[in-house]
Amino acid sequence: MTPDDALPAGLPGAVREALLAPLVDHHCHGVRRDDLPRARFEALITEAGSPPPPGTTHFDTPLGAAIRRWCAPVLDLDPHAPPAVYLARRTELGAEEVNRRLLRDAGIAAFLVDTGLGGPELLQPAEMGRLAEAAAAEIVRLEQVEQQVAGDEPTAVGYIDRLAETLAGRAARAAGLKSIMAYRHGLGFDPARPSRGAVIAAANRRLADPKERLTDPVLLRHLLWAGVDAARERGLPIQFHCGYGDPDLDLHRADPSLMTGFLRALQPVGVPVVLLHCYPYHRQAAYLAAVFPHVYVDVGLALTYTAAGSAAVLGELLELVPFHKQLFSSDCYGVAETCHLGALYYRRGLARALASRIGEGEWSAADSARVAHMIGTGNARRLYRI
C-alpha cells in the first residue's frame, strides 16, 4: 500500500502531489529494535501505562483498529487482520524488516528525534534515518541533560556552570531543544528567570539527592532559561510537550495557554517555541500561534491516537492557526506503526480539510497545494534550518 491509496479520490493533481511529498517529522522518538511479545507491543500502543482489563485488549482502541486497517497491508496481510494474525506476521518478518517497511512507507524525508526517552533497545537517530532512507538529527531534551549534570557535579556553583556548558555543547550538534515542563511541574510556571541566589539554594537541595527526577520549580525555571540561552546562541527552537500524554501528566496543567506569560517574556529574545501535540487544547495552541510571532504548533500524537477521528482535530486546528506556523510530527515511539499512522492520518486529515475548502470555493487548488507544502515540510525546514 502506498500513501496515495489512503487519500480521498477527486483531489486536484497539484494538491495530491503536495500531500504525497516526503514529510519532515519534526518530533519523534526511536522505535524498538527487538521483537516484541504481545503484552509489550500492546503497552506501546497506548498512553494508559497499564495492561487492559481482563478479557480486553489495547487493540480495541482507535489506534489499535488503525494498525489492523492500515499497517496490516504493509506487512502483506489483508486489511483488518485479527490482532493475533498481525502480531504473528510481525514476529515472522522480524523487527528490522517491520521497521524498515513501516518507516519507509510513511514517506518521511527527515526525522528530528527526541533522544530523551533512551535505552539500548531504541533506534538512534542515524539508525532511524538509515532504515527509512531519510535524513535524521537530534532534539535534545533539557531534563535529561540536567539529570546527567546533577549526577556528576557535587557543588551548586559547579552545577550551574556545568549545566550551561553541557547545554551549549549539546545544542551545537542538535536541530532543537525540548522541555517536558508539563510533566514535571505544569505549564503555569512563573515566567521570570530565577535569581542566582535562589538557584544556588535550590541546587544545594537538589544535589543532596541527585538521582530523583527534577521537580523543583526554581531549578526547572533555571533549566528552561539556560535552554533559552543555548537556543538563542545557536538559533534553535525549543519544543514543549502540551496536552495529551501518559498518566504521569495532570492534563489540566498541560494547557499551553498557561504559558502565555512565558511566551510574552520570550518574544523579545527571538527564540522560537513549538507547542507539541496540544490535544484537547489545540484551539488554545492555534490562538497562541496566531498572536505570537515566535510560536508554532502541531497536533502530533493526537492524529495517531484519534485515528479515524483525526480529520476533525486537524480541521479545528486549521480554524485559526496561520499556515506558516503549523508543522507535522508523528511523535512515533517504540513501534514503527506509530510513525506510519502519524503520517497517514496527517495526509488523510489535511486532504479532507483542503477538499472541503476547495469544494466550497474558499481556496484554490494552488492555495491548497501551497498550504500542504508549508505544513508538511516547508515550515519545518525553515524553522529547524534543514
N, C-alpha and C positions, 0 to 999 in steps of 0.2 A: 504494500500500500504506500502511495506517495502522499505528501501533504495536499496535492491538488484534489485527491479523492475526497477529502474532508470538507472542501469548500462548497457552498451552495452554487447551484447552476445559475447562469444568467448574469454573472458579474461581467462588466466591461473588461476587455482584454488587458488594458493597462492596469486596472485595479487588481485583477487576479495576479498579474506578473509582480506587482509591488508586494502583495501579500505573501507570495511564494518565495520572494527573495530571501537569501540567508539572513538570519537574525543575529543580533548581538544580545546574548543573555548576560545582562549586566549584574545579575546577582544569583549565584547558585552555590552549591556545596559539592563535595566529592561524592561519588557513588561507590558502593562496596565492590571490592574485587573478588570476594569469595562467594561460593554457592551458599544459598540461604535455605534453611528449613522453613516450613510453613509458618510456624509461630513467629520467627524472626522477620520473615517477609511481611506478615500482617502487621507487626509492630511498626514497620517503616512506611505503611500506607495510611497511617492515622496520626493525628496530633494528640490522641487521647492519653498516651502514656501508660496504658493498661490493657490487658487482654480483653477481648469481647466477653459478654456474659455467656455462661454455659449454653451450648446449643446454638450459638450465633457465630458470626464471622465478620471481620472488618471488610470483607468483600461486599457486604450488604450496606454500602455507602455510595454516594455519588462517585467518589474516586475509584472504589472497587469495581463498580459497574463499568466505568470508563476504561479501566485496564482490560477488562474482558472484551469490551467492544472494539477498542482502537489499537491496543497493544498486541492482542492475540494474533491478528493477521501479519504483524511484523515478524512474529515467530512461527509463521506458516500454519497457523490454526484458523479455524473458522471464527468469525465474529461471535461474541457471546459464549465463548468456550467456558465450560464449568471451571471453577477455581482449581479443583484437583487436576484437571487436564492441563490447565495453563501452567501450574507450578511444576508438573511432571515434565512438560516440554522445556521449561526454563532450566531444570536440572539436566535434562538430556543435552541441551546445547552448551551448557556451562556458562559461568558468569561473564567471562571475557567476550564470548560471542554475543550473548544477550546485550551486554553493554554496548558493544560495537554497533549492533543493528539499531537499537533504540536511539542511541545518541546521534548516529549518522542520519537516521530517518527524520529526526527532529528538524534538520535543516538549520543548524547553528553555525555561524561563521566565526564567532569568538565567544569564549566563556570567561567571565570575571568571577573567580572562585573565592568565596569567603572560606579561609582555612581555619577559622576559629573553632569549628567542630572538627576535631582531629582524631587521628588514630591510624595505625598502620593498615587497617582494613579498608580505608577510604582512598580512592584515587587522588593523587596530587594534581594540581592544575595542568602540568605538562602532560600527564597521562590522560586526563580528560580530553585535552586537545588532540593527542595522538589517536585515540580511539575514534573520535568524531571527525577527524581530518579538519580540525579547526584551530584557530589561534587560542591562546589562553594566557591569563595574567591573574595576579593575586589581589584580593581585597583583604586588608589587614584588620583584624578585629581588635579594637582598643583594649577590651577587658582581658583578652588573652595575653597581650603584651604586659599589662600591669601585673597579672598573676605571676608571670615569669620574673619580672623585676622584683616583686615583693619577696619571692623565694630566694633571691640571690643577694639582695642588698641589706646589710644589717643596720644601717643608720638612716634616720629620716632625711637628712640633707642629701646623703648619697642616693636615697630612693628618688628624690625629686630630680636630681641631676641625671641619674641613670635612666629614668623614665623618659625624659626629654631626648636624651641621646639615642636611646633604643628606638623610640618612635620615629625620629628623624632618619635613622638608618633603614628601618623597615619601609618607611614611606618612599625612600629613594628608589626602591625596587618594585613598588606597588602601583596598581591602577587607581586605588582609592582606599579609604578607611571606612570602618563600620563601628557603630555602637549598639549595644543591647541594653541601653539605659532603661528601656521599657520593662525589661525583666528584673533588673537589679534594684530599681527604685520607683519607676514610673516616669512618665514624661512631664509631670507637673513639677519640675525641679526649679529651684532658684536659678535664674539665668546668669547671675553675676559670677565673674571669676573670683574664687575664694582668695583670701589674703594668704601670704606666705606663712604667717604665724599659725593660722588655722590649719593649713595643710601640714605643717610640721607636727602639730599636736595630734592631728588625726593619723598621720603616718606612724608616729610612735605607737599608737594603739594598734594600728594595722600590723606592724612588724612584730608585735608580741604573738600573733597567731597568723602568719602569712599564708598558711595552707587553706584557710577559709576563703570562699569567694568574696569579692569586694561588694559590699552593700553600703558602706559609709557614704552619706550624701556629699560630704565635703570632698572626699577623695574622688568620688565619681565625677563631681563637677570639675575638679582639678584635672582628672584624666581627660575629660571631654575638651577642656580648653587647651591642654597640652596637645591633643589631637588636632585641634583647630590650628595651632601654631605650626605643626608639622605639615598639615594640609595646605596652609597658606604658602609656606615656603616652597612646596613642590607643585602647587597649582592643582591639587586633587580635591575631589568631592568627598563628603562624609555621608554615609548611609545610616539611616536609623530604622530599626525594626519598629513598626507600628501595627496595632490591631492584632488580628488573629494569630494565635500561636498555641503552644502546648500549655498544660495546666500549671506550669511554673509562673505563668503570667496572670496578673489581675487585669482582665480585659479593659475595665473602665479607666484604668490608669495608662493605657496604651493608646488613647485617643490623641492623634497628632496635634489637634488644636490646643492641647495643653502646653505645647512647645512654643506658642506664639511669642511669648516674651523672649525666649532664647533666639528664635528666628529674627526677631526685630533687632536684638543686640548684635547678631552675627552679620546682618546685612552690610554694614559699612566695611566689614573685614574682607568681604568678597569671596568667601568660601562657599561653594555650592552645597546644598543639603538635598539628599534624596530620601523621600519617605517611601519605605518599602511596604508592600502588601496592603496595609491600611484597613482592610475589611473588618468590621462593617462601617468603618469611619472613612470610607473612600470619598464620600462627598465633602467631608471636612478637609481631607487632604487636597481635593480638587480646588477648594476655595483658597487654601494656603498657597498652592502653586499659581493660582490666578492673581493673587495680590502681592506676593513677594517675588522679586525678580531672580532670586538665587535659589528658589525651591522647585524641586522636580518630584515626580510621583510615579509609582506603578501600582498595579494590583497583584503582581507576583503570584504567590501561592494560592491566593483566593481563586484564581482561574482554575487551577488544578483541583482544588478541594470542592469547589462548587460545580465543576464539570459541566453537565448539561445546562446548568443554570448560569454559567459564566457570562453568557452574552448579556444578560440583564445587568450584571455587576459592571462590565465594561461600558455598557451603554450609560449607566449612571455616572461613571467617572467622566465620560465624554460630554456630559451636560454642561460642564463648566471649565474643565482643565484646558489651558492653552495647548495646542497640538505640539508646539515645540518644547513642552515641558513634560511630556509623558514618555515613559520608557517601557520596554518589555523585559521581564525576567521570569524564569521558571521556578526559582527557589528549589530546584531539584536537590534531593538529599537521599542518600542511602541506596535507592533503587532508580535505575535509569528510566523506568516508566514515568517518573515524575517530571523528568526533562521532556520526554516525548509528548506527554499530555499537556504540559505547560505551553509548549509551542503550538500544539494543535488547537487548544481551546483559545489561545490568543488569536490565531488566524481565523478560526470559525467565528468567534465573538466579534472581532473587528469587521469581518466580511459582512455579517448581518447588520451591524450598525451603519456601515457605509452603503450597503444596498438599500437600506431604508431611506437614508438621506438622498441618495440618487433618485430613488423612485418618487420621492416627494418633491423633487426639483430643488431641494435645498443646496446640494453640492453638485458640481460637475464631476464627470469621471476623472478629469485631470486633477481636480482638487482632492478627490478621494485617494487617488494613487499617491499624491504628494503626502497626505496625512499618513498613509500606511508606511511609506518610506521613512518618514521622520520618526514615527513611534517604534518601528521595528529595528531600525539600525542607525539612521542619521543622527538622532539626538544623542544616543549613547556614544557614537564615535566622536562627536563634538565635545561632549561633556568630559569623557574619560581620555580624550586625545589619543584614540587608537585608529 
